[in-house]
Amino acid sequence: MRYQREYVAYMAKQVLKRLGAAGLVQFDQADYVTEVMTQVMLDELSVEDRLNEDVRKILEQHGEEMKQVGASYEEMFKKVKKQLVRERKVVL
């Protein structure tokens, strides 16, 4: 993941602070809501990391085939990732 947990927690707190100040959300337990928001943001930010790991596993399984046909790892990585994004309907 590109962001540290502390930074994501800070972002979550700021988003909730601004939404609260604008009167768009109301909550009683600010710490709990901030923690939940932080976890949701961390999950969303790590989607691409999990996807990349799945692509690596797929390419690892087909490594010999790729060598035989002379396929570029980088090119195949992009193609497989693009296909998984479409199949899983992931927004990156």
PDB file with one MODEL, atoms N, CA, C and O in Angstrom:
MODEL        1
ATOM      1  N   MET A   1       0.845  -1.175   0.000  1.00  0.00           N
ATOM      2  CA  MET A   1       0.000   0.000   0.000  1.00  0.00           C
ATOM      3  C   MET A   1       0.892   1.240   0.000  1.00  0.00           C
ATOM      4  O   MET A   1       1.981   1.243   0.574  1.00  0.00           O
ATOM      5  N   ARG A   2       0.420   2.257  -0.635  1.00  0.00           N
ATOM      6  CA  ARG A   2       1.216   3.468  -0.795  1.00  0.00           C
ATOM      7  C   ARG A   2       1.165   4.390   0.415  1.00  0.00           C
ATOM      8  O   ARG A   2       2.085   5.181   0.621  1.00  0.00           O
ATOM      9  N   TYR A   3       0.125   4.306   1.206  1.00  0.00           N
ATOM     10  CA  TYR A   3      -0.072   5.226   2.322  1.00  0.00           C
ATOM     11  C   TYR A   3       0.074   4.508   3.658  1.00  0.00           C
ATOM     12  O   TYR A   3      -0.320   3.350   3.796  1.00  0.00           O
ATOM     13  N   GLN A   4       0.635   5.195   4.624  1.00  0.00           N
ATOM     14  CA  GLN A   4       0.746   4.642   5.967  1.00  0.00           C
ATOM     15  C   GLN A   4      -0.613   4.749   6.661  1.00  0.00           C
ATOM     16  O   GLN A   4      -1.411   5.639   6.366  1.00  0.00           O
ATOM     17  N   ARG A   5      -0.852   3.830   7.579  1.00  0.00           N
ATOM     18  CA  ARG A   5      -2.122   3.793   8.303  1.00  0.00           C
ATOM     19  C   ARG A   5      -2.400   5.129   9.009  1.00  0.00           C
ATOM     20  O   ARG A   5      -3.538   5.597   9.037  1.00  0.00           O
ATOM     21  N   GLU A   6      -1.366   5.726   9.568  1.00  0.00           N
ATOM     22  CA  GLU A   6      -1.546   6.991  10.296  1.00  0.00           C
ATOM     23  C   GLU A   6      -2.026   8.107   9.370  1.00  0.00           C
ATOM     24  O   GLU A   6      -2.851   8.935   9.756  1.00  0.00           O
ATOM     25  N   TYR A   7      -1.506   8.120   8.156  1.00  0.00           N
ATOM     26  CA  TYR A   7      -1.918   9.141   7.202  1.00  0.00           C
ATOM     27  C   TYR A   7      -3.361   8.916   6.760  1.00  0.00           C
ATOM     28  O   TYR A   7      -4.122   9.871   6.611  1.00  0.00           O
ATOM     29  N   VAL A   8      -3.733   7.668   6.552  1.00  0.00           N
ATOM     30  CA  VAL A   8      -5.114   7.354   6.167  1.00  0.00           C
ATOM     31  C   VAL A   8      -6.058   7.722   7.307  1.00  0.00           C
ATOM     32  O   VAL A   8      -7.147   8.242   7.064  1.00  0.00           O
ATOM     33  N   ALA A   9      -5.657   7.462   8.536  1.00  0.00           N
ATOM     34  CA  ALA A   9      -6.472   7.835   9.695  1.00  0.00           C
ATOM     35  C   ALA A   9      -6.650   9.349   9.758  1.00  0.00           C
ATOM     36  O   ALA A   9      -7.736   9.843  10.064  1.00  0.00           O
ATOM     37  N   TYR A  10      -5.590  10.072   9.469  1.00  0.00           N
ATOM     38  CA  TYR A  10      -5.656  11.535   9.436  1.00  0.00           C
ATOM     39  C   TYR A  10      -6.632  12.001   8.344  1.00  0.00           C
ATOM     40  O   TYR A  10      -7.456  12.885   8.578  1.00  0.00           O
ATOM     41  N   MET A  11      -6.531  11.397   7.155  1.00  0.00           N
ATOM     42  CA  MET A  11      -7.444  11.760   6.060  1.00  0.00           C
ATOM     43  C   MET A  11      -8.895  11.483   6.453  1.00  0.00           C
ATOM     44  O   MET A  11      -9.777  12.306   6.203  1.00  0.00           O
ATOM     45  N   ALA A  12      -9.141  10.331   7.064  1.00  0.00           N
ATOM     46  CA  ALA A  12     -10.500   9.975   7.475  1.00  0.00           C
ATOM     47  C   ALA A  12     -11.040  10.993   8.478  1.00  0.00           C
ATOM     48  O   ALA A  12     -12.187  11.429   8.381  1.00  0.00           O
ATOM     49  N   LYS A  13     -10.207  11.358   9.428  1.00  0.00           N
ATOM     50  CA  LYS A  13     -10.624  12.330  10.440  1.00  0.00           C
ATOM     51  C   LYS A  13     -10.959  13.679   9.803  1.00  0.00           C
ATOM     52  O   LYS A  13     -11.942  14.320  10.176  1.00  0.00           O
ATOM     53  N   GLN A  14     -10.147  14.104   8.849  1.00  0.00           N
ATOM     54  CA  GLN A  14     -10.379  15.380   8.173  1.00  0.00           C
ATOM     55  C   GLN A  14     -11.655  15.344   7.325  1.00  0.00           C
ATOM     56  O   GLN A  14     -12.414  16.313   7.299  1.00  0.00           O
ATOM     57  N   VAL A  15     -11.885  14.235   6.639  1.00  0.00           N
ATOM     58  CA  VAL A  15     -13.105  14.102   5.829  1.00  0.00           C
ATOM     59  C   VAL A  15     -14.330  14.181   6.732  1.00  0.00           C
ATOM     60  O   VAL A  15     -15.280  14.907   6.436  1.00  0.00           O
ATOM     61  N   LEU A  16     -14.307  13.438   7.824  1.00  0.00           N
ATOM     62  CA  LEU A  16     -15.448  13.460   8.743  1.00  0.00           C
ATOM     63  C   LEU A  16     -15.630  14.833   9.390  1.00  0.00           C
ATOM     64  O   LEU A  16     -16.758  15.277   9.607  1.00  0.00           O
ATOM     65  N   LYS A  17     -14.539  15.488   9.691  1.00  0.00           N
ATOM     66  CA  LYS A  17     -14.592  16.836  10.278  1.00  0.00           C
ATOM     67  C   LYS A  17     -15.270  17.802   9.311  1.00  0.00           C
ATOM     68  O   LYS A  17     -16.122  18.595   9.713  1.00  0.00           O
ATOM     69  N   ARG A  18     -14.893  17.736   8.046  1.00  0.00           N
ATOM     70  CA  ARG A  18     -15.467  18.641   7.046  1.00  0.00           C
ATOM     71  C   ARG A  18     -16.926  18.304   6.745  1.00  0.00           C
ATOM     72  O   ARG A  18     -17.745  19.204   6.565  1.00  0.00           O
ATOM     73  N   LEU A  19     -17.250  17.029   6.691  1.00  0.00           N
ATOM     74  CA  LEU A  19     -18.645  16.641   6.468  1.00  0.00           C
ATOM     75  C   LEU A  19     -19.522  17.069   7.636  1.00  0.00           C
ATOM     76  O   LEU A  19     -20.653  17.515   7.445  1.00  0.00           O
ATOM     77  N   GLY A  20     -18.992  16.931   8.845  1.00  0.00           N
ATOM     78  CA  GLY A  20     -19.728  17.362  10.033  1.00  0.00           C
ATOM     79  C   GLY A  20     -19.920  18.864  10.062  1.00  0.00           C
ATOM     80  O   GLY A  20     -21.003  19.349  10.389  1.00  0.00           O
ATOM     81  N   ALA A  21     -18.880  19.599   9.723  1.00  0.00           N
ATOM     82  CA  ALA A  21     -18.963  21.069   9.716  1.00  0.00           C
ATOM     83  C   ALA A  21     -19.953  21.565   8.671  1.00  0.00           C
ATOM     84  O   ALA A  21     -20.589  22.601   8.862  1.00  0.00           O
ATOM     85  N   ALA A  22     -20.086  20.834   7.570  1.00  0.00           N
ATOM     86  CA  ALA A  22     -21.029  21.220   6.520  1.00  0.00           C
ATOM     87  C   ALA A  22     -22.450  20.757   6.836  1.00  0.00           C
ATOM     88  O   ALA A  22     -23.389  21.076   6.106  1.00  0.00           O
ATOM     89  N   GLY A  23     -22.603  20.007   7.921  1.00  0.00           N
ATOM     90  CA  GLY A  23     -23.924  19.524   8.306  1.00  0.00           C
ATOM     91  C   GLY A  23     -24.407  18.346   7.473  1.00  0.00           C
ATOM     92  O   GLY A  23     -25.604  18.062   7.440  1.00  0.00           O
ATOM     93  N   LEU A  24     -23.496  17.663   6.805  1.00  0.00           N
ATOM     94  CA  LEU A  24     -23.877  16.542   5.948  1.00  0.00           C
ATOM     95  C   LEU A  24     -23.956  15.220   6.705  1.00  0.00           C
ATOM     96  O   LEU A  24     -24.650  14.302   6.270  1.00  0.00           O
ATOM     97  N   VAL A  25     -23.250  15.114   7.837  1.00  0.00           N
ATOM     98  CA  VAL A  25     -23.313  13.912   8.674  1.00  0.00           C
ATOM     99  C   VAL A  25     -23.360  14.320  10.137  1.00  0.00           C
ATOM    100  O   VAL A  25     -22.875  15.380  10.531  1.00  0.00           O
ATOM    101  N   GLN A  26     -23.962  13.439  10.926  1.00  0.00           N
ATOM    102  CA  GLN A  26     -23.988  13.631  12.376  1.00  0.00           C
ATOM    103  C   GLN A  26     -23.686  12.284  13.015  1.00  0.00           C
ATOM    104  O   GLN A  26     -24.167  11.250  12.551  1.00  0.00           O
ATOM    105  N   PHE A  27     -22.896  12.296  14.072  1.00  0.00           N
ATOM    106  CA  PHE A  27     -22.570  11.066  14.774  1.00  0.00           C
ATOM    107  C   PHE A  27     -22.227  11.389  16.209  1.00  0.00           C
ATOM    108  O   PHE A  27     -21.761  12.483  16.528  1.00  0.00           O
ATOM    109  N   ASP A  28     -22.468  10.407  17.073  1.00  0.00           N
ATOM    110  CA  ASP A  28     -22.215  10.602  18.498  1.00  0.00           C
ATOM    111  C   ASP A  28     -20.825  10.120  18.913  1.00  0.00           C
ATOM    112  O   ASP A  28     -20.178  10.732  19.764  1.00  0.00           O
ATOM    113  N   GLN A  29     -20.377   9.033  18.316  1.00  0.00           N
ATOM    114  CA  GLN A  29     -19.101   8.436  18.697  1.00  0.00           C
ATOM    115  C   GLN A  29     -18.050   8.729  17.622  1.00  0.00           C
ATOM    116  O   GLN A  29     -17.811   7.913  16.732  1.00  0.00           O
ATOM    117  N   ALA A  30     -17.445   9.875  17.720  1.00  0.00           N
ATOM    118  CA  ALA A  30     -16.496  10.326  16.696  1.00  0.00           C
ATOM    119  C   ALA A  30     -15.321   9.368  16.534  1.00  0.00           C
ATOM    120  O   ALA A  30     -14.902   9.098  15.408  1.00  0.00           O
ATOM    121  N   ASP A  31     -14.783   8.851  17.633  1.00  0.00           N
ATOM    122  CA  ASP A  31     -13.634   7.942  17.541  1.00  0.00           C
ATOM    123  C   ASP A  31     -14.003   6.655  16.811  1.00  0.00           C
ATOM    124  O   ASP A  31     -13.231   6.163  15.987  1.00  0.00           O
ATOM    125  N   TYR A  32     -15.170   6.114  17.108  1.00  0.00           N
ATOM    126  CA  TYR A  32     -15.609   4.881  16.458  1.00  0.00           C
ATOM    127  C   TYR A  32     -15.836   5.103  14.961  1.00  0.00           C
ATOM    128  O   TYR A  32     -15.406   4.298  14.135  1.00  0.00           O
ATOM    129  N   VAL A  33     -16.505   6.188  14.624  1.00  0.00           N
ATOM    130  CA  VAL A  33     -16.784   6.495  13.219  1.00  0.00           C
ATOM    131  C   VAL A  33     -15.472   6.729  12.461  1.00  0.00           C
ATOM    132  O   VAL A  33     -15.333   6.296  11.316  1.00  0.00           O
ATOM    133  N   THR A  34     -14.528   7.399  13.082  1.00  0.00           N
ATOM    134  CA  THR A  34     -13.229   7.634  12.456  1.00  0.00           C
ATOM    135  C   THR A  34     -12.501   6.318  12.213  1.00  0.00           C
ATOM    136  O   THR A  34     -11.894   6.133  11.158  1.00  0.00           O
ATOM    137  N   GLU A  35     -12.553   5.409  13.169  1.00  0.00           N
ATOM    138  CA  GLU A  35     -11.895   4.110  13.011  1.00  0.00           C
ATOM    139  C   GLU A  35     -12.530   3.296  11.879  1.00  0.00           C
ATOM    140  O   GLU A  35     -11.826   2.674  11.083  1.00  0.00           O
ATOM    141  N   VAL A  36     -13.853   3.306  11.814  1.00  0.00           N
ATOM    142  CA  VAL A  36     -14.544   2.582  10.741  1.00  0.00           C
ATOM    143  C   VAL A  36     -14.202   3.199   9.391  1.00  0.00           C
ATOM    144  O   VAL A  36     -13.923   2.485   8.428  1.00  0.00           O
ATOM    145  N   MET A  37     -14.224   4.512   9.325  1.00  0.00           N
ATOM    146  CA  MET A  37     -13.895   5.217   8.079  1.00  0.00           C
ATOM    147  C   MET A  37     -12.448   4.923   7.666  1.00  0.00           C
ATOM    148  O   MET A  37     -12.168   4.728   6.483  1.00  0.00           O
ATOM    149  N   THR A  38     -11.549   4.893   8.619  1.00  0.00           N
ATOM    150  CA  THR A  38     -10.146   4.575   8.335  1.00  0.00           C
ATOM    151  C   THR A  38     -10.028   3.174   7.739  1.00  0.00           C
ATOM    152  O   THR A  38      -9.315   2.976   6.755  1.00  0.00           O
ATOM    153  N   GLN A  39     -10.722   2.204   8.330  1.00  0.00           N
ATOM    154  CA  GLN A  39     -10.643   0.835   7.836  1.00  0.00           C
ATOM    155  C   GLN A  39     -11.220   0.712   6.427  1.00  0.00           C
ATOM    156  O   GLN A  39     -10.667   0.002   5.587  1.00  0.00           O
ATOM    157  N   VAL A  40     -12.320   1.398   6.169  1.00  0.00           N
ATOM    158  CA  VAL A  40     -12.921   1.379   4.833  1.00  0.00           C
ATOM    159  C   VAL A  40     -11.959   1.978   3.816  1.00  0.00           C
ATOM    160  O   VAL A  40     -11.793   1.441   2.721  1.00  0.00           O
ATOM    161  N   MET A  41     -11.332   3.081   4.176  1.00  0.00           N
ATOM    162  CA  MET A  41     -10.386   3.725   3.263  1.00  0.00           C
ATOM    163  C   MET A  41      -9.166   2.833   3.022  1.00  0.00           C
ATOM    164  O   MET A  41      -8.685   2.743   1.892  1.00  0.00           O
ATOM    165  N   LEU A  42      -8.666   2.180   4.060  1.00  0.00           N
ATOM    166  CA  LEU A  42      -7.528   1.272   3.904  1.00  0.00           C
ATOM    167  C   LEU A  42      -7.885   0.110   2.980  1.00  0.00           C
ATOM    168  O   LEU A  42      -7.081  -0.290   2.137  1.00  0.00           O
ATOM    169  N   ASP A  43      -9.087  -0.425   3.142  1.00  0.00           N
ATOM    170  CA  ASP A  43      -9.537  -1.516   2.274  1.00  0.00           C
ATOM    171  C   ASP A  43      -9.583  -1.077   0.821  1.00  0.00           C
ATOM    172  O   ASP A  43      -9.132  -1.799  -0.068  1.00  0.00           O
ATOM    173  N   GLU A  44     -10.121   0.096   0.585  1.00  0.00           N
ATOM    174  CA  GLU A  44     -10.224   0.602  -0.787  1.00  0.00           C
ATOM    175  C   GLU A  44      -8.855   0.899  -1.380  1.00  0.00           C
ATOM    176  O   GLU A  44      -8.621   0.645  -2.562  1.00  0.00           O
ATOM    177  N   LEU A  45      -7.963   1.425  -0.580  1.00  0.00           N
ATOM    178  CA  LEU A  45      -6.627   1.761  -1.072  1.00  0.00           C
ATOM    179  C   LEU A  45      -5.767   0.518  -1.335  1.00  0.00           C
ATOM    180  O   LEU A  45      -4.800   0.578  -2.095  1.00  0.00           O
ATOM    181  N   SER A  46      -6.119  -0.592  -0.711  1.00  0.00           N
ATOM    182  CA  SER A  46      -5.325  -1.806  -0.898  1.00  0.00           C
ATOM    183  C   SER A  46      -5.886  -2.730  -1.986  1.00  0.00           C
ATOM    184  O   SER A  46      -5.343  -3.810  -2.215  1.00  0.00           O
ATOM    185  N   VAL A  47      -6.958  -2.319  -2.652  1.00  0.00           N
ATOM    186  CA  VAL A  47      -7.540  -3.130  -3.719  1.00  0.00           C
ATOM    187  C   VAL A  47      -6.518  -3.389  -4.820  1.00  0.00           C
ATOM    188  O   VAL A  47      -6.386  -4.520  -5.288  1.00  0.00           O
ATOM    189  N   GLU A  48      -5.808  -2.370  -5.230  1.00  0.00           N
ATOM    190  CA  GLU A  48      -4.839  -2.530  -6.314  1.00  0.00           C
ATOM    191  C   GLU A  48      -3.680  -3.430  -5.887  1.00  0.00           C
ATOM    192  O   GLU A  48      -3.163  -4.199  -6.698  1.00  0.00           O
ATOM    193  N   ASP A  49      -3.273  -3.341  -4.634  1.00  0.00           N
ATOM    194  CA  ASP A  49      -2.204  -4.213  -4.143  1.00  0.00           C
ATOM    195  C   ASP A  49      -2.618  -5.679  -4.210  1.00  0.00           C
ATOM    196  O   ASP A  49      -1.840  -6.534  -4.634  1.00  0.00           O
ATOM    197  N   ARG A  50      -3.847  -5.964  -3.788  1.00  0.00           N
ATOM    198  CA  ARG A  50      -4.347  -7.345  -3.841  1.00  0.00           C
ATOM    199  C   ARG A  50      -4.472  -7.814  -5.283  1.00  0.00           C
ATOM    200  O   ARG A  50      -4.169  -8.967  -5.590  1.00  0.00           O
ATOM    201  N   LEU A  51      -4.910  -6.941  -6.156  1.00  0.00           N
ATOM    202  CA  LEU A  51      -5.037  -7.280  -7.568  1.00  0.00           C
ATOM    203  C   LEU A  51      -3.665  -7.588  -8.172  1.00  0.00           C
ATOM    204  O   LEU A  51      -3.516  -8.565  -8.906  1.00  0.00           O
ATOM    205  N   ASN A  52      -2.675  -6.769  -7.869  1.00  0.00           N
ATOM    206  CA  ASN A  52      -1.316  -6.997  -8.369  1.00  0.00           C
ATOM    207  C   ASN A  52      -0.768  -8.345  -7.884  1.00  0.00           C
ATOM    208  O   ASN A  52      -0.093  -9.050  -8.634  1.00  0.00           O
ATOM    209  N   GLU A  53      -1.055  -8.689  -6.655  1.00  0.00           N
ATOM    210  CA  GLU A  53      -0.600  -9.975  -6.112  1.00  0.00           C
ATOM    211  C   GLU A  53      -1.257 -11.138  -6.859  1.00  0.00           C
ATOM    212  O   GLU A  53      -0.602 -12.139  -7.149  1.00  0.00           O
ATOM    213  N   ASP A  54      -2.533 -11.009  -7.165  1.00  0.00           N
ATOM    214  CA  ASP A  54      -3.225 -12.050  -7.934  1.00  0.00           C
ATOM    215  C   ASP A  54      -2.630 -12.186  -9.332  1.00  0.00           C
ATOM    216  O   ASP A  54      -2.481 -13.297  -9.841  1.00  0.00           O
ATOM    217  N   VAL A  55      -2.293 -11.067  -9.946  1.00  0.00           N
ATOM    218  CA  VAL A  55      -1.677 -11.091 -11.283  1.00  0.00           C
ATOM    219  C   VAL A  55      -0.326 -11.800 -11.214  1.00  0.00           C
ATOM    220  O   VAL A  55      -0.008 -12.609 -12.085  1.00  0.00           O
ATOM    221  N   ARG A  56       0.466 -11.506 -10.194  1.00  0.00           N
ATOM    222  CA  ARG A  56       1.769 -12.158 -10.040  1.00  0.00           C
ATOM    223  C   ARG A  56       1.625 -13.667  -9.907  1.00  0.00           C
ATOM    224  O   ARG A  56       2.403 -14.423 -10.488  1.00  0.00           O
ATOM    225  N   LYS A  57       0.630 -14.105  -9.142  1.00  0.00           N
ATOM    226  CA  LYS A  57       0.395 -15.542  -8.966  1.00  0.00           C
ATOM    227  C   LYS A  57       0.017 -16.201 -10.289  1.00  0.00           C
ATOM    228  O   LYS A  57       0.495 -17.292 -10.601  1.00  0.00           O
ATOM    229  N   ILE A  58      -0.828 -15.550 -11.055  1.00  0.00           N
ATOM    230  CA  ILE A  58      -1.247 -16.092 -12.352  1.00  0.00           C
ATOM    231  C   ILE A  58      -0.051 -16.201 -13.287  1.00  0.00           C
ATOM    232  O   ILE A  58       0.138 -17.224 -13.945  1.00  0.00           O
ATOM    233  N   LEU A  59       0.754 -15.148 -13.344  1.00  0.00           N
ATOM    234  CA  LEU A  59       1.916 -15.162 -14.235  1.00  0.00           C
ATOM    235  C   LEU A  59       2.966 -16.177 -13.779  1.00  0.00           C
ATOM    236  O   LEU A  59       3.672 -16.764 -14.599  1.00  0.00           O
ATOM    237  N   GLU A  60       3.059 -16.374 -12.480  1.00  0.00           N
ATOM    238  CA  GLU A  60       3.986 -17.372 -11.948  1.00  0.00           C
ATOM    239  C   GLU A  60       3.582 -18.777 -12.413  1.00  0.00           C
ATOM    240  O   GLU A  60       4.440 -19.602 -12.731  1.00  0.00           O
ATOM    241  N   GLN A  61       2.297 -19.037 -12.448  1.00  0.00           N
ATOM    242  CA  GLN A  61       1.796 -20.341 -12.888  1.00  0.00           C
ATOM    243  C   GLN A  61       2.067 -20.573 -14.373  1.00  0.00           C
ATOM    244  O   GLN A  61       2.229 -21.714 -14.804  1.00  0.00           O
ATOM    245  N   HIS A  62       2.116 -19.520 -15.135  1.00  0.00           N
ATOM    246  CA  HIS A  62       2.296 -19.632 -16.586  1.00  0.00           C
ATOM    247  C   HIS A  62       3.687 -19.186 -17.040  1.00  0.00           C
ATOM    248  O   HIS A  62       3.883 -18.850 -18.208  1.00  0.00           O
ATOM    249  N   GLY A  63       4.636 -19.184 -16.128  1.00  0.00           N
ATOM    250  CA  GLY A  63       5.983 -18.716 -16.434  1.00  0.00           C
ATOM    251  C   GLY A  63       6.665 -19.484 -17.547  1.00  0.00           C
ATOM    252  O   GLY A  63       7.286 -18.885 -18.425  1.00  0.00           O
ATOM    253  N   GLU A  64       6.559 -20.793 -17.521  1.00  0.00           N
ATOM    254  CA  GLU A  64       7.202 -21.615 -18.557  1.00  0.00           C
ATOM    255  C   GLU A  64       6.603 -21.345 -19.937  1.00  0.00           C
ATOM    256  O   GLU A  64       7.331 -21.240 -20.924  1.00  0.00           O
ATOM    257  N   GLU A  65       5.291 -21.235 -20.002  1.00  0.00           N
ATOM    258  CA  GLU A  65       4.623 -20.939 -21.278  1.00  0.00           C
ATOM    259  C   GLU A  65       5.083 -19.585 -21.821  1.00  0.00           C
ATOM    260  O   GLU A  65       5.310 -19.434 -23.021  1.00  0.00           O
ATOM    261  N   MET A  66       5.217 -18.613 -20.933  1.00  0.00           N
ATOM    262  CA  MET A  66       5.644 -17.282 -21.349  1.00  0.00           C
ATOM    263  C   MET A  66       7.065 -17.312 -21.905  1.00  0.00           C
ATOM    264  O   MET A  66       7.376 -16.614 -22.870  1.00  0.00           O
ATOM    265  N   LYS A  67       7.929 -18.126 -21.287  1.00  0.00           N
ATOM    266  CA  LYS A  67       9.308 -18.241 -21.766  1.00  0.00           C
ATOM    267  C   LYS A  67       9.347 -18.880 -23.153  1.00  0.00           C
ATOM    268  O   LYS A  67      10.116 -18.472 -24.023  1.00  0.00           O
ATOM    269  N   GLN A  68       8.499 -19.892 -23.336  1.00  0.00           N
ATOM    270  CA  GLN A  68       8.492 -20.603 -24.609  1.00  0.00           C
ATOM    271  C   GLN A  68       8.060 -19.713 -25.764  1.00  0.00           C
ATOM    272  O   GLN A  68       8.613 -19.798 -26.861  1.00  0.00           O
ATOM    273  N   VAL A  69       7.074 -18.861 -25.519  1.00  0.00           N
ATOM    274  CA  VAL A  69       6.583 -17.999 -26.597  1.00  0.00           C
ATOM    275  C   VAL A  69       7.290 -16.649 -26.626  1.00  0.00           C
ATOM    276  O   VAL A  69       7.062 -15.845 -27.531  1.00  0.00           O
ATOM    277  N   GLY A  70       8.150 -16.398 -25.635  1.00  0.00           N
ATOM    278  CA  GLY A  70       8.906 -15.154 -25.612  1.00  0.00           C
ATOM    279  C   GLY A  70       8.087 -13.941 -25.199  1.00  0.00           C
ATOM    280  O   GLY A  70       8.362 -12.825 -25.640  1.00  0.00           O
ATOM    281  N   ALA A  71       7.094 -14.149 -24.366  1.00  0.00           N
ATOM    282  CA  ALA A  71       6.235 -13.044 -23.920  1.00  0.00           C
ATOM    283  C   ALA A  71       6.950 -12.202 -22.870  1.00  0.00           C
ATOM    284  O   ALA A  71       7.662 -12.728 -22.014  1.00  0.00           O
ATOM    285  N   SER A  72       6.756 -10.920 -22.945  1.00  0.00           N
ATOM    286  CA  SER A  72       7.330  -9.981 -21.985  1.00  0.00           C
ATOM    287  C   SER A  72       6.510 -10.018 -20.696  1.00  0.00           C
ATOM    288  O   SER A  72       5.282  -9.944 -20.732  1.00  0.00           O
ATOM    289  N   TYR A  73       7.203 -10.135 -19.544  1.00  0.00           N
ATOM    290  CA  TYR A  73       6.518 -10.169 -18.252  1.00  0.00           C
ATOM    291  C   TYR A  73       5.716  -8.887 -18.035  1.00  0.00           C
ATOM    292  O   TYR A  73       4.569  -8.942 -17.589  1.00  0.00           O
ATOM    293  N   GLU A  74       6.305  -7.747 -18.346  1.00  0.00           N
ATOM    294  CA  GLU A  74       5.634  -6.463 -18.124  1.00  0.00           C
ATOM    295  C   GLU A  74       4.375  -6.343 -18.979  1.00  0.00           C
ATOM    296  O   GLU A  74       3.332  -5.882 -18.515  1.00  0.00           O
ATOM    297  N   GLU A  75       4.493  -6.763 -20.226  1.00  0.00           N
ATOM    298  CA  GLU A  75       3.342  -6.691 -21.135  1.00  0.00           C
ATOM    299  C   GLU A  75       2.225  -7.627 -20.670  1.00  0.00           C
ATOM    300  O   GLU A  75       1.053  -7.251 -20.667  1.00  0.00           O
ATOM    301  N   MET A  76       2.591  -8.826 -20.285  1.00  0.00           N
ATOM    302  CA  MET A  76       1.604  -9.791 -19.815  1.00  0.00           C
ATOM    303  C   MET A  76       0.975  -9.332 -18.494  1.00  0.00           C
ATOM    304  O   MET A  76      -0.215  -9.544 -18.258  1.00  0.00           O
ATOM    305  N   PHE A  77       1.783  -8.704 -17.641  1.00  0.00           N
ATOM    306  CA  PHE A  77       1.274  -8.184 -16.381  1.00  0.00           C
ATOM    307  C   PHE A  77       0.159  -7.180 -16.641  1.00  0.00           C
ATOM    308  O   PHE A  77      -0.900  -7.234 -16.015  1.00  0.00           O
ATOM    309  N   LYS A  78       0.412  -6.263 -17.572  1.00  0.00           N
ATOM    310  CA  LYS A  78      -0.586  -5.243 -17.909  1.00  0.00           C
ATOM    311  C   LYS A  78      -1.861  -5.874 -18.473  1.00  0.00           C
ATOM    312  O   LYS A  78      -2.970  -5.480 -18.110  1.00  0.00           O
ATOM    313  N   LYS A  79      -1.693  -6.855 -19.360  1.00  0.00           N
ATOM    314  CA  LYS A  79      -2.852  -7.496 -19.982  1.00  0.00           C
ATOM    315  C   LYS A  79      -3.682  -8.272 -18.969  1.00  0.00           C
ATOM    316  O   LYS A  79      -4.909  -8.175 -18.958  1.00  0.00           O
ATOM    317  N   VAL A  80      -3.009  -9.042 -18.119  1.00  0.00           N
ATOM    318  CA  VAL A  80      -3.726  -9.839 -17.126  1.00  0.00           C
ATOM    319  C   VAL A  80      -4.410  -8.919 -16.118  1.00  0.00           C
ATOM    320  O   VAL A  80      -5.545  -9.171 -15.715  1.00  0.00           O
ATOM    321  N   LYS A  81      -3.730  -7.868 -15.718  1.00  0.00           N
ATOM    322  CA  LYS A  81      -4.317  -6.925 -14.764  1.00  0.00           C
ATOM    323  C   LYS A  81      -5.555  -6.264 -15.366  1.00  0.00           C
ATOM    324  O   LYS A  81      -6.582  -6.130 -14.700  1.00  0.00           O
ATOM    325  N   LYS A  82      -5.453  -5.864 -16.601  1.00  0.00           N
ATOM    326  CA  LYS A  82      -6.591  -5.233 -17.280  1.00  0.00           C
ATOM    327  C   LYS A  82      -7.776  -6.200 -17.348  1.00  0.00           C
ATOM    328  O   LYS A  82      -8.923  -5.802 -17.145  1.00  0.00           O
ATOM    329  N   GLN A  83      -7.489  -7.465 -17.633  1.00  0.00           N
ATOM    330  CA  GLN A  83      -8.550  -8.471 -17.713  1.00  0.00           C
ATOM    331  C   GLN A  83      -9.195  -8.690 -16.341  1.00  0.00           C
ATOM    332  O   GLN A  83     -10.419  -8.778 -16.243  1.00  0.00           O
ATOM    333  N   LEU A  84      -8.390  -8.778 -15.294  1.00  0.00           N
ATOM    334  CA  LEU A  84      -8.942  -8.972 -13.952  1.00  0.00           C
ATOM    335  C   LEU A  84      -9.773  -7.775 -13.501  1.00  0.00           C
ATOM    336  O   LEU A  84     -10.794  -7.937 -12.832  1.00  0.00           O
ATOM    337  N   VAL A  85      -9.337  -6.588 -13.868  1.00  0.00           N
ATOM    338  CA  VAL A  85     -10.101  -5.380 -13.527  1.00  0.00           C
ATOM    339  C   VAL A  85     -11.489  -5.444 -14.167  1.00  0.00           C
ATOM    340  O   VAL A  85     -12.493  -5.127 -13.529  1.00  0.00           O
ATOM    341  N   ARG A  86     -11.531  -5.858 -15.435  1.00  0.00           N
ATOM    342  CA  ARG A  86     -12.818  -5.983 -16.125  1.00  0.00           C
ATOM    343  C   ARG A  86     -13.692  -7.062 -15.493  1.00  0.00           C
ATOM    344  O   ARG A  86     -14.882  -6.852 -15.257  1.00  0.00           O
ATOM    345  N   GLU A  87     -13.087  -8.221 -15.222  1.00  0.00           N
ATOM    346  CA  GLU A  87     -13.842  -9.335 -14.654  1.00  0.00           C
ATOM    347  C   GLU A  87     -14.390  -9.014 -13.271  1.00  0.00           C
ATOM    348  O   GLU A  87     -15.534  -9.346 -12.960  1.00  0.00           O
ATOM    349  N   ARG A  88     -13.591  -8.381 -12.457  1.00  0.00           N
ATOM    350  CA  ARG A  88     -13.975  -8.087 -11.067  1.00  0.00           C
ATOM    351  C   ARG A  88     -14.701  -6.760 -10.931  1.00  0.00           C
ATOM    352  O   ARG A  88     -15.201  -6.422  -9.858  1.00  0.00           O
ATOM    353  N   LYS A  89     -14.758  -6.012 -12.020  1.00  0.00           N
ATOM    354  CA  LYS A  89     -15.416  -4.695 -12.026  1.00  0.00           C
ATOM    355  C   LYS A  89     -14.850  -3.806 -10.921  1.00  0.00           C
ATOM    356  O   LYS A  89     -15.585  -3.211 -10.133  1.00  0.00           O
ATOM    357  N   VAL A  90     -13.521  -3.737 -10.893  1.00  0.00           N
ATOM    358  CA  VAL A  90     -12.798  -2.953  -9.914  1.00  0.00           C
ATOM    359  C   VAL A  90     -12.537  -1.563 -10.470  1.00  0.00           C
ATOM    360  O   VAL A  90     -12.246  -1.405 -11.656  1.00  0.00           O
ATOM    361  N   VAL A  91     -12.640  -0.572  -9.621  1.00  0.00           N
ATOM    362  CA  VAL A  91     -12.292   0.788 -10.009  1.00  0.00           C
ATOM    363  C   VAL A  91     -10.962   1.125  -9.367  1.00  0.00           C
ATOM    364  O   VAL A  91     -10.827   1.091  -8.144  1.00  0.00           O
ATOM    365  N   LEU A  92      -9.977   1.450 -10.197  1.00  0.00           N
ATOM    366  CA  LEU A  92      -8.644   1.789  -9.675  1.00  0.00           C
ATOM    367  C   LEU A  92      -8.419   3.276  -9.712  1.00  0.00           C
ATOM    368  O   LEU A  92      -7.355   3.750  -9.313  1.00  0.00           O
TER     369      LEU A  92
ENDMDL
END
